[in-house]
Amino acid sequence: MTLDNSVDTHILVSTLQDSHLFRFEGGSRLAQTSSSSTALVTNEPTLALGNIPRRRLQKARPGQNSGFVYVDSSLVVQVTKTGVWLVEYEMALGQYTKAGDGWVPGRVQGVESGSGWNGRTIVAAGLNASQVVVALNGARLVLLSLSEKDDFKLVA
């Protein structure tokens, strides 16, 4: 499951209570994947889900500047009310595995614990190739980016 892969292998269906992962088998058959065999969060609703490229430092060639580039990957970002999670689709195993610790509102690095982050939940989310934006209850927006070490960094 990479960004330029034209064949979808899974679909995630979210209800008001939980999320269900289905796998395409053959041309038109769907099979539900066991929640114990996936690193995706299935015991709560999913607010956003999507593939995201990896960020890598490109070394300079003669006459060029070095900088970050985004390369195709099998990374998937899942946003639930409790956090932003990063998983990777392992093609050989045919399943999603955990990649990193994710981001949780009550566990913000560099922010004091009593500064209004504890007890917050995510109420809405969106993502693109390089960023994830989440809206927390209490009218707070948070912008995250994925680092080259596959962890989420607080941008704003």
N, C-alpha and C positions, 0 to 999 in steps of 0.2 A: 504494500500500500504506500506508494510514493506519490508525490505531487503530480508527476506527469503520467502516472499509470492510468490508462483509460478504462480499466476494468475495476469496478467496485467489488470488494469482497465481503463487506459488512454493512449493516445499517443499525443505527441506534434509535430506539423508540423510547420517548420519555412520556410518562404519565404524571399526574399530580403527586403521586407517592414515590415512584421509583423509575428506574431506567432498565431497558431490556435490550441486549445485544443479540442480533440475528446474523447468521452467516449465510451467504448465498451458496447453494449447492446445485451444481448443474445450471441449466438455463433458467428455470423458473421456480425452483424450490427454495424455501427459507427454513433454516433450522435454528432454534434458539440455543444460544451458547450458555453454558452453566456459569452462574455468577462466581463460582469458586475457581474457574479456570481463566479469569480475566483480571487485569489490574484496573480496569475501568470501575468507577464507583457506580454501583447498581442499586444501592439501598436508598437513594434519593433522586429527585428529578435532575435532569441535565438541562442547564440553561443555554449552553453553547458547546459545540464540538467541532473540531476541524483539524486537518493536517497543517503542519507548520514546518517551514524549512529550518535547517541548522544554520547558525551563524558561525562563520569561520574567518580567521585572519588570513588574508591573502598576502603573501610576501611580494615585495616589489620586484618587478622585472626591470631591466634597463629602460629608463625613460618613463617609468610608471611609478605612481605612488602606491604604498601598501595601504591596506584598509580592509574593512570587513566586507564579506560577500555572503550571500545566502545560497546554500546548496540544498538540493533535493534531499528529503529524508523520509523516514517512516515514523517520525514523531507525530503524536496526536495530543492536542490540548483539549481537556474536558473541564468545563466550569460547572460547578454545582453550588448550592447555597452555602456550603461550608468551606469551599476553597477552589483553587485553580490547580489542576493536576496534569502532569506530563507523563504520558505513557508512550511506549514504542511498540510498533507492530513487528513481531519477529516472524518473518515469512517462513522460515524453516520449521518453526513450532506451530505456526498458524494461530498465534494468540498474542494478546497485548500484555506487555510486562511493564512494571514500574520503572520510570526513568526520572530520578530526582525526588526531592521531598515535597514539591508543590509549593503553593502559597496559601496561607490561611490568615484571615484578617486579624486574629488575636495573637499572631506570632510574627509581627512585623519587626525586622531587624533595624536597629538604630532609632527606634521609637520607644519612648517610655511606656510601660505597661498601663499606666493610668491615663493615657492621653486620648482616650475615646475610641480605641480600636477594639478593645475586648467586648465580646457580646454582639458584635456586628455580624450580619449575614449578607450574603450577596443576593441581590434581588433582580439584577439584569446584567447581561454581559455581551460583548462582541469581540471578535478577533480578526486580525489580518495576518499577513505573512511575517510580521515582525513584532506585533504588539497585541496585548490583551487589555481591554478596558472593562472594569467591573464597577457597577453601582452598588454601594452598600446602603442598607437601611440607615436612616438618619441623614440623607442627602449628602453623601460623600462619594466622589468618583476617584477611582484609583487606576493609574496607567502602569502596566507592567511590560517589561521586555524580556525576552529569553536570551540569556548570556551564552557565550561560547562554551561554558561548562554545563549547559543544559539546566540551569536554575533560573528562577524568575527574580528579576531585579525591579524594585520600586522606582519608577521614573517620576511620577507625580501623584 
